[in-house]
Amino acid sequence: MRVSEVNHALLEPRLSSGVSSKALGLCWGPGAFTAALVATSGIQVWYAALPLALSAAIHAVLAWAYKKDTHIFSIYIQYARMGKRYHPDSREQLPETYERPAKFGRGVRM
């Protein structure tokens, strides 16, 4: 049995401005790059605000999604990686590496 108290703040992912650093780079990186390209081209400088506004909207949607469940995107990534190895038939004999540990529902239908 655990004697010490678990600090739940250490279990949560580290967020920057409400989203993970990877998502932050994926939403603001291309937007800033596109804004820089538009600003240095012959088009008016005000059009460079459009990619930044789109990045801000994407950031707001991601921050809302992370606020609802901070682990949602890591779950989606894990599901995408395990998609080929998923065994929907609960009675199928799985390889030893995919079996549940003993005394933790091994052989139980899901």
C-alpha atoms as an extended CHARMM CRD file, in Angstrom:
* protein
*
       110  EXT
         1         1  MET       CA              0.0000000000        0.0000000000        0.0000000000  PROA      1               0.0000000000
         2         2  ARG       CA              1.0950000000        3.5380000000       -0.7430000000  PROA      2               0.0000000000
         3         3  VAL       CA              2.0240000000        5.4900000000        2.3580000000  PROA      3               0.0000000000
         4         4  SER       CA              3.0020000000        8.8210000000        0.8300000000  PROA      4               0.0000000000
         5         5  GLU       CA              0.5240000000       11.2150000000       -0.7500000000  PROA      5               0.0000000000
         6         6  VAL       CA              0.4260000000       11.4720000000       -4.5540000000  PROA      6               0.0000000000
         7         7  ASN       CA              0.8940000000       14.9790000000       -5.9250000000  PROA      7               0.0000000000
         8         8  HSD       CA             -1.5540000000       15.0740000000       -8.8420000000  PROA      8               0.0000000000
         9         9  ALA       CA              0.1110000000       18.1690000000      -10.3260000000  PROA      9               0.0000000000
        10        10  LEU       CA              3.1110000000       15.9870000000      -11.1880000000  PROA      10              0.0000000000
        11        11  LEU       CA              0.8910000000       13.5520000000      -13.1060000000  PROA      11              0.0000000000
        12        12  GLU       CA             -0.5700000000       16.2240000000      -15.3930000000  PROA      12              0.0000000000
        13        13  PRO       CA              1.2280000000       17.1100000000      -18.6340000000  PROA      13              0.0000000000
        14        14  ARG       CA              3.1870000000       20.3680000000      -18.7930000000  PROA      14              0.0000000000
        15        15  LEU       CA              1.1550000000       22.9520000000      -20.7060000000  PROA      15              0.0000000000
        16        16  SER       CA              2.2420000000       26.2670000000      -22.2070000000  PROA      16              0.0000000000
        17        17  SER       CA             -0.5980000000       28.7570000000      -22.6770000000  PROA      17              0.0000000000
        18        18  GLY       CA             -3.0980000000       25.9570000000      -22.1880000000  PROA      18              0.0000000000
        19        19  VAL       CA             -1.6750000000       23.4870000000      -24.7470000000  PROA      19              0.0000000000
        20        20  SER       CA              1.3200000000       21.1760000000      -24.9600000000  PROA      20              0.0000000000
        21        21  SER       CA              4.5270000000       22.5160000000      -26.4360000000  PROA      21              0.0000000000
        22        22  LYS       CA              4.2170000000       20.2060000000      -29.4450000000  PROA      22              0.0000000000
        23        23  ALA       CA              0.7040000000       21.4520000000      -30.2310000000  PROA      23              0.0000000000
        24        24  LEU       CA              1.8460000000       25.0220000000      -29.5980000000  PROA      24              0.0000000000
        25        25  GLY       CA              4.5650000000       24.6480000000      -32.2190000000  PROA      25              0.0000000000
        26        26  LEU       CA              2.2360000000       22.9500000000      -34.6730000000  PROA      26              0.0000000000
        27        27  CYS       CA             -0.3560000000       25.7240000000      -34.5340000000  PROA      27              0.0000000000
        28        28  TRP       CA              1.8680000000       28.8340000000      -34.2830000000  PROA      28              0.0000000000
        29        29  GLY       CA              4.9010000000       27.6910000000      -36.3060000000  PROA      29              0.0000000000
        30        30  PRO       CA              3.2630000000       27.4260000000      -39.7300000000  PROA      30              0.0000000000
        31        31  GLY       CA              1.1300000000       30.5090000000      -39.0160000000  PROA      31              0.0000000000
        32        32  ALA       CA              4.1490000000       32.6520000000      -38.1520000000  PROA      32              0.0000000000
        33        33  PHE       CA              6.0920000000       31.3190000000      -41.1430000000  PROA      33              0.0000000000
        34        34  THR       CA              3.2030000000       32.0860000000      -43.5050000000  PROA      34              0.0000000000
        35        35  ALA       CA              2.7710000000       35.5430000000      -41.9470000000  PROA      35              0.0000000000
        36        36  ALA       CA              6.4660000000       36.2740000000      -42.4630000000  PROA      36              0.0000000000
        37        37  LEU       CA              6.2750000000       35.1610000000      -46.1000000000  PROA      37              0.0000000000
        38        38  VAL       CA              3.1930000000       37.2980000000      -46.7310000000  PROA      38              0.0000000000
        39        39  ALA       CA              4.7050000000       40.3260000000      -44.9630000000  PROA      39              0.0000000000
        40        40  THR       CA              7.9150000000       40.2070000000      -47.0090000000  PROA      40              0.0000000000
        41        41  SER       CA              6.1500000000       39.6790000000      -50.3250000000  PROA      41              0.0000000000
        42        42  GLY       CA              4.7320000000       42.5080000000      -52.4060000000  PROA      42              0.0000000000
        43        43  ILE       CA              1.2630000000       42.1410000000      -50.8440000000  PROA      43              0.0000000000
        44        44  GLN       CA              0.0800000000       44.5960000000      -48.1980000000  PROA      44              0.0000000000
        45        45  VAL       CA              1.4340000000       43.9230000000      -44.7190000000  PROA      45              0.0000000000
        46        46  TRP       CA             -2.0610000000       43.7340000000      -43.2140000000  PROA      46              0.0000000000
        47        47  TYR       CA             -2.6710000000       40.4030000000      -44.9450000000  PROA      47              0.0000000000
        48        48  ALA       CA             -0.0080000000       38.8810000000      -42.6900000000  PROA      48              0.0000000000
        49        49  ALA       CA             -2.5350000000       39.1380000000      -39.8420000000  PROA      49              0.0000000000
        50        50  LEU       CA             -4.7750000000       36.4960000000      -41.4610000000  PROA      50              0.0000000000
        51        51  PRO       CA             -2.4740000000       33.5060000000      -40.7880000000  PROA      51              0.0000000000
        52        52  LEU       CA             -1.8990000000       34.8020000000      -37.2620000000  PROA      52              0.0000000000
        53        53  ALA       CA             -5.6460000000       35.0800000000      -36.6730000000  PROA      53              0.0000000000
        54        54  LEU       CA             -6.1040000000       31.5260000000      -37.9570000000  PROA      54              0.0000000000
        55        55  SER       CA             -3.3380000000       30.3220000000      -35.6350000000  PROA      55              0.0000000000
        56        56  ALA       CA             -5.0100000000       32.1100000000      -32.7130000000  PROA      56              0.0000000000
        57        57  ALA       CA             -8.3190000000       30.3960000000      -33.5190000000  PROA      57              0.0000000000
        58        58  ILE       CA             -6.6260000000       26.9810000000      -33.7030000000  PROA      58              0.0000000000
        59        59  HSD       CA             -4.8570000000       27.7300000000      -30.4160000000  PROA      59              0.0000000000
        60        60  ALA       CA             -8.1910000000       28.5830000000      -28.7650000000  PROA      60              0.0000000000
        61        61  VAL       CA             -9.7440000000       25.3080000000      -29.9620000000  PROA      61              0.0000000000
        62        62  LEU       CA             -6.7300000000       23.3040000000      -28.7410000000  PROA      62              0.0000000000
        63        63  ALA       CA             -6.7700000000       25.0750000000      -25.3690000000  PROA      63              0.0000000000
        64        64  TRP       CA            -10.4660000000       24.2050000000      -25.0100000000  PROA      64              0.0000000000
        65        65  ALA       CA             -9.7670000000       20.5540000000      -25.8860000000  PROA      65              0.0000000000
        66        66  TYR       CA             -6.8740000000       20.3660000000      -23.4020000000  PROA      66              0.0000000000
        67        67  LYS       CA             -9.0370000000       21.9620000000      -20.7140000000  PROA      67              0.0000000000
        68        68  LYS       CA            -11.6670000000       19.2300000000      -21.1140000000  PROA      68              0.0000000000
        69        69  ASP       CA             -9.0960000000       16.4080000000      -20.9320000000  PROA      69              0.0000000000
        70        70  THR       CA             -5.3620000000       17.0500000000      -20.7300000000  PROA      70              0.0000000000
        71        71  HSD       CA             -4.5030000000       13.5180000000      -21.8820000000  PROA      71              0.0000000000
        72        72  ILE       CA             -6.8550000000       13.3670000000      -24.8820000000  PROA      72              0.0000000000
        73        73  PHE       CA             -4.2400000000       13.8550000000      -27.5890000000  PROA      73              0.0000000000
        74        74  SER       CA             -1.8000000000       11.3710000000      -26.0520000000  PROA      74              0.0000000000
        75        75  ILE       CA             -4.6730000000        8.8700000000      -25.9730000000  PROA      75              0.0000000000
        76        76  TYR       CA             -5.4110000000        9.5410000000      -29.6540000000  PROA      76              0.0000000000
        77        77  ILE       CA             -1.7430000000        9.0820000000      -30.5420000000  PROA      77              0.0000000000
        78        78  GLN       CA             -1.5420000000        5.8150000000      -28.6010000000  PROA      78              0.0000000000
        79        79  TYR       CA             -4.7180000000        4.5680000000      -30.2960000000  PROA      79              0.0000000000
        80        80  ALA       CA             -3.2910000000        5.4800000000      -33.7120000000  PROA      80              0.0000000000
        81        81  ARG       CA             -0.1210000000        3.5060000000      -32.9440000000  PROA      81              0.0000000000
        82        82  MET       CA             -1.9800000000        0.4700000000      -31.5940000000  PROA      82              0.0000000000
        83        83  GLY       CA             -4.5690000000        0.3590000000      -34.3920000000  PROA      83              0.0000000000
        84        84  LYS       CA             -2.8560000000       -2.4490000000      -36.2910000000  PROA      84              0.0000000000
        85        85  ARG       CA             -2.3870000000       -4.5590000000      -33.1580000000  PROA      85              0.0000000000
        86        86  TYR       CA             -5.9190000000       -4.2530000000      -31.7740000000  PROA      86              0.0000000000
        87        87  HSD       CA             -7.6620000000       -7.5880000000      -31.2060000000  PROA      87              0.0000000000
        88        88  PRO       CA            -11.4440000000       -7.1130000000      -31.1410000000  PROA      88              0.0000000000
        89        89  ASP       CA            -12.1930000000      -10.7730000000      -30.4510000000  PROA      89              0.0000000000
        90        90  SER       CA            -11.9940000000      -11.1410000000      -26.6800000000  PROA      90              0.0000000000
        91        91  ARG       CA            -11.6790000000      -14.9370000000      -26.8350000000  PROA      91              0.0000000000
        92        92  GLU       CA             -8.7140000000      -14.9040000000      -29.1700000000  PROA      92              0.0000000000
        93        93  GLN       CA             -5.4700000000      -16.0940000000      -27.6400000000  PROA      93              0.0000000000
        94        94  LEU       CA             -3.1170000000      -13.1340000000      -27.6610000000  PROA      94              0.0000000000
        95        95  PRO       CA              0.6650000000      -13.3020000000      -27.8040000000  PROA      95              0.0000000000
        96        96  GLU       CA              2.2910000000      -13.2380000000      -24.3640000000  PROA      96              0.0000000000
        97        97  THR       CA              3.4270000000       -9.6270000000      -24.7650000000  PROA      97              0.0000000000
        98        98  TYR       CA             -0.1840000000       -8.4060000000      -25.1390000000  PROA      98              0.0000000000
        99        99  GLU       CA             -1.7030000000      -10.4570000000      -22.3150000000  PROA      99              0.0000000000
       100       100  ARG       CA             -2.8170000000       -8.7550000000      -19.1450000000  PROA      100             0.0000000000
       101       101  PRO       CA             -0.7740000000       -9.5080000000      -16.0480000000  PROA      101             0.0000000000
       102       102  ALA       CA             -1.8590000000      -12.3400000000      -13.7860000000  PROA      102             0.0000000000
       103       103  LYS       CA             -4.5940000000      -11.3320000000      -11.2810000000  PROA      103             0.0000000000
       104       104  PHE       CA             -5.4960000000       -8.2840000000      -13.4030000000  PROA      104             0.0000000000
       105       105  GLY       CA             -8.3190000000       -9.6270000000      -15.5570000000  PROA      105             0.0000000000
       106       106  ARG       CA             -6.3830000000      -12.0180000000      -17.7620000000  PROA      106             0.0000000000
       107       107  GLY       CA             -8.8830000000      -13.8470000000      -19.9710000000  PROA      107             0.0000000000
       108       108  VAL       CA            -11.8250000000      -11.6260000000      -18.9620000000  PROA      108             0.0000000000
       109       109  ARG       CA            -14.1210000000      -10.4780000000      -21.7570000000  PROA      109             0.0000000000
       110       110  MET       CA            -14.0600000000       -6.7480000000      -22.3270000000  PROA      110             0.0000000000
